[in-house]
């Protein structure tokens, strides 16, 4: 019998929409937006300055077995673990130091923050030494660092000693893990970027709040030069802020004013630099995704999103609401699911901008957000011809039922899953089951049930089925893993049309009781980045000179016959 889906899906299906996918060719598995602010007719879109998807994609040495190992079906021999999938801590420096690595980008963002700036972070775990040192230095130079964690650790204590505020928000009342993953630079206050040279001088003299006395006394111009500059800028009516204002377009126009020459320009520049003339930046830089501030920045397989959005957008303002709830000094906002829901909804009700359609954020465990993202998942699943999933954990009941519903009711529906090989060893094709990592036996059982629903005869991981699974052979002995969580929906042409992604594992607690930030998008450039990365994992992407050794997942039949550790330093 096909599982029954909630009635909510039927009504919401009528208003669901998604945007078209497009080919993505970046060999690095990441994606930059080419047309960031293009918007489909009838949609409201998040105004975006930049958006880049950065997959961790570690660069790791080759790790060979002491001697070749038979594969699970005994049809061939395996000499090494898959390149750039299995890694060790010895690969940390080369993977993390790359300019394009999430670790390097996070470090650069932290180093960008200066005295008076606000830097907010929230994560489950915090162990990355490079980022920890950068945060400590930021706090010591006067950056207001606010860090929300699930539980305390030695890194948190060290960061406190540097002057940062570190708050613990996990496991309070009915709330589970503090599992949100977010960085925001200056979420509450507009940042002013300092100007230099001619730009600083022009910004000074064009500022309508700068009057004769400031130029004459503070900038030390002679009175006639100051008066002539103000007269030129204010126009014929000599009233600032009217339609005939005549601001200076370039430094030559300023130099042409009577009594203004090289000496006056030098004085203006000196004063502008002393004053710290700048330009207000009405955008906010954000980082979110699947990774923690741990090996997730450079050795786990993760997705990270580095973006800059309009400060006034609903998307940004809703994240500010999240921040306010998490850092509430009374802790009342996170004292249980009900309190968090009230804090978030009261805050979001005050946002004046309309909620956008192309990129949406959901904050678990707010009841409305839990229901909304569940309904979106079900709607997209019902409308899709196929779905591709990359997951660390895999037990979200509503997702499992939706996939089963489609596999049993739609003969052409197909699904593919990439997960960690910790799941494989719970139900290997050969030998006794073993728990080697964080996954549990019920996850392997749920996967075998989906394989059977897709036409597999026995639920064996190697069955021919419309639900196919491959495994990332990571280093569970080194506590390294495949930690992506994303779900790609495809139309009848096989084109990727939408993605669900974010901090939450595909589990009941991930979409029920943890503090999480989850996203749904139809933006082509984001969808295409996920599409390309899944192709690299699955083995559908071409090996090229620019991408000679993409991280490949392994089919069950090609797994080693036993859980054998390769040679490591």
Phi, psi and omega in degrees: 000137179287138178296148180271134177262153181301147179300334181308324181299319184299316181287322181285337180300331182292336182249006181286145175213159177211156182262162182288150174272170178212159183293144180229130190237005181297126182290342183278355180080008177249176182210132171258147180281131177271325181230078194295328186247016171288144187217135179296145178305135179086353180263155167253126186241152180288119176297124191232130175275320179201153177205123177224132175268124182239109175276142184301312176039068184298151173258114188230155178292167174279132181243108185265154172282156178301326172209153184308144183243139177290149174280173189297329179264006178055040178252001180186174181245147182243130183258340185205163172289156179300133182296138177064017172247306176275125183225166173230173180298337178294345179270001186299313187295312182293326179285317185283330186280348177301140181300329184271357182289149175304324179299313180295320181291320177296317179300317179296321180294318179296318181290337177292329182292133182241174181308131182094344177283159177247129179235117180251139176220145172216129183209162174286311185231158187211101181218000183286115183296320182298313181289322179300316180295320179295321179292321178297315179297322179296313180299321182290335178268007172105008175285136177278096183264119175245122185234124178253126182236166176284316178208164186284153173207179184293327177296320179296318179297319179295322180292323176299321182293341177275351178110004179277157173263119180242123184243144180253126186230002180278154170060050178241121183059232182273002179278138177273237181286146165279097192243006178294151180226106189203140168231134174222133177261121181054058180293332186260330186237140177295135180273145176248116180273126182293144177255160180227163172058219182302324180299320180293318180296314181296320178297324180295307186286338179272354179285115185295342178279348178274118183248188184301315185297318181296318180289322183286315186267303186289317180275351174064034171280161171286159189299322182291320178297314180299316180296318182292324178295313180297319181297318179296314185293322185279349175079188188299323183277354178058026177243119181291147176085017178250175188292341182263011176306144184233072180295158182279126181276330181206172185291332178295319179299324177289319181296332181284348178292137181302139180076001176257124178214196183305320182294317179295321179295323177295317179296320179296318180295316180299318181289320179299319180290322177296319182287336182077043179301135181213181178243133181289130180260110183266029175239163181233130176272135183224152172226133177206172181149211187263342191271149171265169175277069184215215172297349177297341180279347186207340183239326173293164172266110189222169167238134180236144183236115180252116188217160175225119186239162173298133180299328185277355183292152175300320182304310180292314184296328177292327175289327175297322175300318178300314180301313181299323178292320184287326183261006178314115185297336178280347182065005182295327184293336180246020179269065180107160184297321181296317180294320179295318178300315181297315181298316182291314183292320178298320180290313182294333177296340182270354181287129183276331182287146177287150178291137183277160182261327192279337179213115185236143178248142179231136186243103178282142012257032176303127186304313181298324180288321177300314180293321184292314182289328176295317180295320178298315179302314182293319178298312181296324179293317180294328182275343187278153171268339176201162179219140176243132185232133169244125188212146169272305176253154191209078180210015180294112189302315182296324177292315180300317180294321180294319178294315179300317179305315180288318180297322182278331186257342182238103185301334181268355184288136179229151177219145177231141180232133169245124180219176182286152180289353171303326178291318181303315185289349172287340180208063185291157178292332180227139175091179185277146176298150180212141173268114184242354183209216187268347183283157184244161186301326182295332178294317176297322179293321178295322179293317179296326177295322178291324176299318177294320178298333179270010176105002176290141188287324187234354186082004176301140179305337183262006180296147168288118186205157173282357168246107185250149182223140172229163190234139174271116184278077181272183186259086182290336177291334176263010181057037175251145189204168171275115191239011176298152170217097175209155185225116183257128178256138184237150177272186185293343177269001182084005181280134176288129185243335183200161182217140165254132182204176177139208187278332192282134167291157179278070180225168178295320179289326178298326180249022182224307190233343178285160167279117187219153167238120187236148186230149173230133181218150170243008182295123187304320185291328178284315179302317182296324179296315177296319179302313181296318181295319179298321178299322178294316179298314188284337182102013180274342181276150180284146171277123183232174178295332178277340181221067190286333184223069180295151179290118185250137171279160187246132174290155184304318183295338182261004175290153177297153184294340180213160179281084185255131178285129175287172177292127178229156181301000000 
